[in-house]
Amino acid sequence: MKKNKDQQGEPSALDLDRQVCHSLYSAANALVRAYRQMLEKLDLTYPQYVVMMSLWQKDGVSISNLSAHTRFDAGTLTPLLRRLQDKRLIDVKVAKGDERRKIVSVSRQGRSLKKSAEKVPGQIACAVDMPAEDALKLKGLCETLVGKLKR
């Protein structure tokens, strides 16, 4: 394939091979595909798994706090919560003293699912086969990028 060059012979700013966004997009898709195989056994999608991990970490939270922690907007989170309720993994109740706020809690069935889910991070680590130091560095760079793009 012929490389595009600008008039000074430099690579074009539009060369796909130079785009960080494309590498991140491809890596994210590949990682979610790897998770999909493991999460099918738990009857969870990756976004549902993210919500459950957040709730296993801190249970009984408002939808707005859950949204902030998972980084899912309300339009994404609302149908996810509905599906998790249908699977009887969570309970959503009106907050005491404020009818407008809803509190999300892990159900008994959701707590029992946690034991099986605890195997997933180790399985992913084996599938990725990346030194832990590199994975942590990559996570840090991604968090930095998210922070800079939020401004």
RATA-V674236 format. One record per pair of residues at least 24 apart in sequence whose ideal C-beta (glycine too) atoms are under 10 Angstrom apart, sorted by sequence separation. I is the first residue (numbers start at 0). J is the second residue. D is the distance in Angstrom with one decimal. If there is no record, write none. Layout:
I;J;D
I;J;D
//
This chain:
65;89;9.8
88;112;6.3
46;71;6.9
50;75;9.8
88;113;9.9
50;76;7.4
83;109;7.6
86;112;9.0
76;103;9.3
51;79;9.8
46;75;7.1
50;79;5.6
54;83;8.8
62;91;7.7
46;76;8.8
49;79;8.6
50;80;7.2
58;89;9.5
59;90;9.5
46;78;9.5
47;79;5.9
50;82;9.6
51;83;7.2
62;94;9.7
46;79;5.5
47;80;9.4
50;83;6.4
59;92;9.4
61;94;6.9
54;88;8.7
44;79;8.2
47;82;6.6
54;89;6.6
59;94;10.0
46;82;9.4
47;83;5.9
61;97;9.3
64;100;9.9
65;101;9.5
46;83;9.9
51;88;6.6
63;100;7.8
65;102;9.5
44;82;8.1
50;88;9.0
51;89;7.9
62;100;7.6
63;101;9.1
64;102;9.4
65;103;5.6
43;82;9.5
44;83;10.0
47;86;8.2
50;89;7.9
61;100;5.4
62;101;5.0
64;103;8.8
43;83;8.6
61;101;6.8
62;102;8.0
47;88;8.0
60;101;9.9
61;102;6.0
62;103;6.2
47;89;9.7
60;102;6.9
61;103;7.5
43;86;8.3
59;102;5.8
60;103;6.0
42;86;6.8
58;102;9.6
59;103;7.5
60;104;8.2
43;88;8.3
58;103;8.3
59;104;4.8
42;88;9.1
58;104;5.6
59;105;8.4
41;88;9.7
58;105;5.1
54;103;6.4
53;103;9.1
54;104;7.4
55;105;6.5
54;105;4.9
58;109;9.1
54;106;9.9
58;110;8.7
50;103;8.3
51;105;7.5
55;109;8.1
54;109;7.2
55;110;8.1
54;110;9.7
55;112;9.0
51;109;6.6
55;113;5.3
54;113;9.4
51;112;7.1
52;113;9.1
55;116;7.6
51;113;7.7
55;117;9.1
48;112;10.0
52;116;7.6
51;116;6.8
52;119;9.1
48;116;7.2
52;120;9.3
43;112;8.0
42;112;8.6
41;112;6.3
48;119;7.4
41;113;10.0
43;115;9.9
43;116;7.8
41;115;5.8
40;115;7.4
41;116;5.9
70;145;7.8
40;116;9.8
43;119;9.3
41;118;9.5
37;115;9.9
38;116;8.5
40;118;9.3
41;119;7.7
37;116;9.2
40;119;9.2
70;149;9.8
37;118;7.9
38;119;7.0
37;119;5.2
37;120;9.7
34;119;7.3
37;122;5.3
36;122;8.9
37;123;7.0
36;123;10.0
34;122;9.1
33;122;8.8
34;123;6.5
37;126;8.3
33;123;6.3
36;126;8.6
34;126;9.0
30;123;7.7
33;126;5.1
33;127;7.3
30;126;9.1
30;127;7.6
29;127;9.4
26;137;8.7
27;141;9.3
26;141;9.6
23;140;9.8
23;141;7.7
23;144;8.0
19;144;8.5
//
